[in-house]
Amino acid sequence: MSAPRPERAFLEQVPFALVLTLVLVAGFRIWQYHWRQGAVIIGGALLVAAVFRAVLPPARAGLLAVRGRPVDVLSYSGLGLVILFFAFTITDGPFGT
């Protein structure tokens, strides 16, 4: 078995890089005191990760492939939906609206 080519190894990490970029954007929005928007973006990033993990083969999923496909998809989508639920339903509180 030969070693993977560098350009192929880079392409395998593109889905993870897209999800990570969304999380960085969310962190920036949270840093700007827009925590609700940041939480929505993080929830969306997890749902994007779930879609990537569901449709891509394990060799192309890169770092998104942590466990088996069903466990990854359920974990990413479940956590994403919980974060979205809290972001849309929390009102008032110490962080404002």
C-alpha positions as a Markdown table, in Angstrom:
| # | Residue | x | y | z |
|---|---|---|---|---|
| 1 | Met | 0.0 | 0.0 | 0.0 |
| 2 | Ser | 1.5 | 3.4 | -1.0 |
| 3 | Ala | 1.4 | 6.5 | 1.1 |
| 4 | Pro | -1.3 | 9.0 | 0.3 |
| 5 | Arg | -0.4 | 11.9 | -2.0 |
| 6 | Pro | -0.2 | 15.3 | -0.2 |
| 7 | Glu | -2.9 | 16.9 | -2.4 |
| 8 | Arg | -5.3 | 14.0 | -1.6 |
| 9 | Ala | -4.6 | 14.3 | 2.1 |
| 10 | Phe | -5.4 | 18.0 | 1.9 |
| 11 | Leu | -8.7 | 17.4 | 0.0 |
| 12 | Glu | -9.8 | 14.9 | 2.7 |
| 13 | Gln | -9.7 | 17.7 | 5.3 |
| 14 | Val | -11.8 | 20.3 | 3.3 |
| 15 | Pro | -15.1 | 19.3 | 5.0 |
| 16 | Phe | -13.5 | 19.6 | 8.4 |
| 17 | Ala | -12.0 | 23.0 | 7.4 |
| 18 | Leu | -15.4 | 24.3 | 6.3 |
| 19 | Val | -17.0 | 23.2 | 9.6 |
| 20 | Leu | -14.1 | 24.7 | 11.6 |
| 21 | Thr | -14.4 | 28.0 | 9.6 |
| 22 | Leu | -18.1 | 28.2 | 10.7 |
| 23 | Val | -17.1 | 27.6 | 14.3 |
| 24 | Leu | -14.5 | 30.4 | 14.1 |
| 25 | Val | -17.1 | 32.8 | 12.6 |
| 26 | Ala | -19.4 | 31.8 | 15.5 |
| 27 | Gly | -16.6 | 32.4 | 18.0 |
| 28 | Phe | -16.1 | 35.9 | 16.5 |
| 29 | Arg | -19.8 | 36.7 | 16.8 |
| 30 | Ile | -19.8 | 35.5 | 20.4 |
| 31 | Trp | -16.7 | 37.6 | 21.1 |
| 32 | Gln | -18.7 | 40.6 | 19.8 |
| 33 | Tyr | -21.4 | 39.9 | 22.4 |
| 34 | His | -23.9 | 38.4 | 19.9 |
| 35 | Trp | -24.0 | 35.0 | 21.7 |
| 36 | Arg | -27.3 | 34.0 | 20.3 |
| 37 | Gln | -26.1 | 34.4 | 16.7 |
| 38 | Gly | -22.9 | 32.6 | 17.6 |
| 39 | Ala | -24.8 | 29.7 | 19.1 |
| 40 | Val | -27.0 | 29.4 | 16.0 |
| 41 | Ile | -23.9 | 29.3 | 13.8 |
| 42 | Ile | -22.3 | 26.6 | 15.9 |
| 43 | Gly | -25.6 | 24.5 | 15.8 |
| 44 | Gly | -25.6 | 25.0 | 12.0 |
| 45 | Ala | -22.0 | 24.0 | 11.8 |
| 46 | Leu | -22.7 | 20.7 | 13.6 |
| 47 | Leu | -25.6 | 20.0 | 11.2 |
| 48 | Val | -23.3 | 20.7 | 8.3 |
| 49 | Ala | -20.8 | 18.2 | 9.9 |
| 50 | Ala | -23.6 | 15.7 | 10.2 |
| 51 | Val | -24.5 | 16.0 | 6.5 |
| 52 | Phe | -20.9 | 15.7 | 5.4 |
| 53 | Arg | -20.4 | 12.7 | 7.6 |
| 54 | Ala | -23.6 | 11.1 | 6.2 |
| 55 | Val | -22.8 | 11.6 | 2.5 |
| 56 | Leu | -19.0 | 11.3 | 2.3 |
| 57 | Pro | -17.2 | 8.0 | 2.5 |
| 58 | Pro | -14.9 | 7.5 | 5.6 |
| 59 | Ala | -11.8 | 8.2 | 3.5 |
| 60 | Arg | -13.1 | 11.6 | 2.3 |
| 61 | Ala | -14.7 | 12.6 | 5.6 |
| 62 | Gly | -11.3 | 13.3 | 7.2 |
| 63 | Leu | -11.3 | 14.4 | 10.8 |
| 64 | Leu | -15.1 | 14.4 | 10.9 |
| 65 | Ala | -15.0 | 10.6 | 10.9 |
| 66 | Val | -14.4 | 9.9 | 14.6 |
| 67 | Arg | -16.6 | 6.9 | 15.3 |
| 68 | Gly | -18.9 | 4.8 | 13.1 |
| 69 | Arg | -21.0 | 6.7 | 10.6 |
| 70 | Pro | -24.3 | 6.3 | 12.4 |
| 71 | Val | -22.9 | 7.4 | 15.8 |
| 72 | Asp | -21.2 | 10.4 | 14.2 |
| 73 | Val | -24.3 | 11.5 | 12.3 |
| 74 | Leu | -26.5 | 11.1 | 15.4 |
| 75 | Ser | -24.0 | 12.8 | 17.6 |
| 76 | Tyr | -23.4 | 15.8 | 15.3 |
| 77 | Ser | -27.1 | 16.3 | 14.4 |
| 78 | Gly | -28.4 | 15.7 | 18.0 |
| 79 | Leu | -26.0 | 18.2 | 19.5 |
| 80 | Gly | -26.6 | 20.7 | 16.7 |
| 81 | Leu | -30.3 | 20.5 | 17.2 |
| 82 | Val | -30.0 | 20.9 | 21.0 |
| 83 | Ile | -27.8 | 24.0 | 20.6 |
| 84 | Leu | -30.2 | 25.5 | 18.1 |
| 85 | Phe | -33.2 | 24.8 | 20.4 |
| 86 | Phe | -31.5 | 26.6 | 23.3 |
| 87 | Ala | -30.4 | 29.5 | 21.1 |
| 88 | Phe | -33.9 | 30.0 | 19.8 |
| 89 | Thr | -35.7 | 29.5 | 23.1 |
| 90 | Ile | -33.7 | 31.3 | 25.8 |
| 91 | Thr | -35.1 | 34.7 | 26.4 |
| 92 | Asp | -33.8 | 37.5 | 28.6 |
| 93 | Gly | -31.3 | 36.2 | 31.1 |
| 94 | Pro | -27.9 | 37.6 | 32.1 |
| 95 | Phe | -26.7 | 37.9 | 28.5 |
| 96 | Gly | -29.6 | 40.0 | 27.3 |
| 97 | Thr | -31.5 | 39.5 | 24.0 |
